[in-house]
Amino acid sequence: MTTTNINTINQENDDLKETLVFLHYFGGSAQSWLGVMALLQNDFNCIALNLPGFGGEPALPEPSIANYTSFIREKLESLNIESYVLIGHSMAGKIAVDVATNEPNFAVKQLILVAPSPPTVEHISDEELQRMLHHPNQIEAETTARKNTLKRLTQEQYELVIKNNLETDQNTWNWWLTEGVNHSIADDAAHLFLPITVLASEDDPAISFESTLKETMPHLPDAKLITTKGVGHLIPMEAPEWLAEQIKLAIIKE
């Protein structure tokens, strides 16, 4: 059973099941995870959060990696989630790493990062940055959706991607593109001691596979890399079956 409100998608809790917490990509929302969650809900408790400034969640007055980490920790504490596997996509991959490095109660048992923004610096060309800073803009939202995907989205998925892009808080949008991507947490990430799995597409058009190899993997101790091909950046929507299976396998192996 799934109950949904504007801020959180929380499936009915079973104390005997592992809890998975899903964090969405930049310009996305918790709803981007629905296809994956549907495939995992029989085996796990699944919770997807809307991060502040996205999907209708009120924006942080001062967005920062640290403040997002505090929001996530406080949100999960309010839901009485004491132990969980944290799964972050794209922007939220970087935030998930920060959550794990700053969790005093060791509540994060495992990290699964999907096409993550690197813990160092995510390099965006000046031309692409200027294009993306035209926000909210219908044409640019559609361009971003096309550029970020290789597999065709359903009409419902496509409309969600555009809607989520356009509704993202302006200050939050600008912060991530001009500050968040440049904020390195690599020094803290080097001290992580928990199972880490990175799931990436070798054909990712947004965060290149080369970037994953050079900027992400060397900074995550003993992280395992699992790859696919022919899939773009929006893996949870482009390849939910593959992703759900890899998440399940990563957890079983630990």
N, C-alpha and C positions, 0 to 999 in steps of 0.2 A: 504494500500500500504506500502511496506517495501523497504527502500533503504539501501544498505549495503556498507560500505567501510572497510578498513582493521582495523579500530580502533573502530567504533561505528555502532551499528544497531539502526536506528532511524525510527520509523514509522511515517507516515504523521500526522502532528499535527492538533488537533481540540481543539480550545480554550475552548469549552464547556465540554471537558472531563478531568478527573483527569489524571495526569501524573504519571506513574510508572517508576522508575529507577531500573534496575536489575544489580547486581554485581555478578560475577561468583566465583566459587570455586578455591582453590589452584591447579595449574596445568591445569586449564580449560581456557575457553574463553567465550566471549559474545554469541557465537553460541550455547552454552549449554542451553540457555534460549529460543531458537527459538520455540520449541514445546509448551511451556507455553504461550509465547507471541502470538502465533497464535490463542490460545483459548481466549485471553483477548483483542485482538486488536479492536474488535467491540465496546467495552465499555470503553476502556482507551487508552491514548497515552502511548506507550511503548518504552522505550529506554534502550538498553543494552550496557554497556561499556566494552571494553577490558582494564583491569588494566595494568599498566606499567610492562613490562617483560613477559606478557602473550598474546597469540593470535596475535602476530605481533606488539603490541604496544611497542615502545622503552622503555627500562628499565630505572628506576630512577637511577641517579648516586649514590645516597645513599638511598637505600630502608629503610623505617621506617613506622610505623603506621601513624605518623603525616604527612609524605610526601605523603602517599597515600591519606589521607584525603584532603590535599591541592590540589592534582591532580584532585580528583573528584569534589571538589567545583569549581575549575577553569574551568574544562571541562563543567560542567553544566551551569556555568555563560556564557561561550562562546556560548552555545546553547540557551541562553535566557530562561532557566528553572528557574523559581522563586519560585515554590511551587510543591512539589512532595512527593509521598510515596516511601521510600527507601527500597529495597528488597535485602538482602545479603545472599548468600549461603556459608556455611562453613567458610573458611578464611575470605571471604568478609562479613560474619555476624559480625565478630569482627570489621572489618574496618567500616562497616555501623554504628555500635554503636558509634565509635569514630567520624564519620562525624556528627552524630546527637548531640553529646555532645559539638562539637566545631563549630556549625553553628550559626554565630552571627545574621543572619537575620531570624532565625526560619523557613527556607525554607522547612525543613523536617517536614512533617505533621504527619507522621506515620512510624513506623518501622515494617517490617515483616522479621523475621530472619529464614532461612531455614537450619536445621541441622548446627547451627552456631558453630564456634570455640568459646569457652567461653571467656568472658571478663577478666577472671583470667588467668590461665595457662592451655594450652592444653597438657595433658600428653601423650607422645609418648614413648613406651618402647625403651630401648637402642638398642635392636635387630632390631626393625622396623625402628628406626632412621638411623642406619647404612645401612640398606637395601635401604632406600629411598634416601640416599645421593649418591648412585651409579646412577648418572644422567649426561647426558642423556644415557639411556640404554634401549634398546627395550624389553629385557626380563623382567626387573623390571617394566617398564611401563605396560606391559601386566599383570604382577602379581598384580600391584596396581589396575588396572581396574577390575580384577576378585575379589580381596579382598573387594573392596569398593561397589560392587553391589550384590544384591540378585535377582533382576529381570533381565531377559535376555535383553540386548540392541540389537537394530537393528544393522546390519552390518555397516550402515552409522554412527550410533552413536558411535559404538565401535571404528571405524577408527578415528573419530573425537577425542575421548578421548585419544587415543594413540598419535595422531598427536600433540594435544595440550600439552600433557605431555612432549614429546620430544623437542618441540620448545620453551619451557619455558627457559628464560634467566638463565644461571647458577648461577650468583651472587644472583639473586632474589630468585631462588630455595633454595640456601643454607641459605640465610637470614631468610626466613620464618621458615625453619625447626630448625634452631639453635638459632634464636633470636625472631622472630615474635610470635611464639607460646608461648614464655615465657614472653612476655611483657604484664603485667597486666594493664588494663584500668578500673578495677572494681571501683576504687574510683570515677572516673569521671562518670561512668555509673550510679552510685547511685543517681546522681542528675538529671537524665532524667525525664522530665515531658511531655510525649507524649504517645499516644497509642502504645503499643508494643505487637506483636504476635509472638510466637515462634512455628514453625512447625517442627516436628521431627518424626523420625521413632523409635519405641521402639526396633527395630532390627538393628539399624545402626551399621555396623561393624567398622566404622572409628572413629566416635565420639559417644561413648556409651550413651545410654539413662540415665544411672546412672550419667555420667558426666554432661549431660544436667540438671538433677535434682539438682545436688550438686554444680556445678561450674557456671551454667548460670542463672537459674531461680532466685536464691536468690539475684543476683546482678542487676536485671532489675526491677525497681519499677513497681508493678502492672501489670507485663507482663502476658499475657494469653498463656497457653500451649495447643496446639492441636496436637494429635498424630495419627499415622497410624502404621500398622504392615506389615511385609512381604516385606518391601522395604528397600533397602540399603542406602548408603550415597548420591548417585547421584540422589536425588529425582526429580530434574527438568527433567531428562531424563528417569528415571524409572517409574515415576508416574505423568506425566504432567497434566492429567485430574484432578486427586485428588488435586494436588497443585494449579492449576488454580482456581478450585472451592473454595478452602480454602482462597486463596488470595482475591477473589471476596467477599466472606462472611465476611472476616475480615474488609474489607474496608466499606462494607455496614453497618455493625454493629456500626461503628464509625461515 
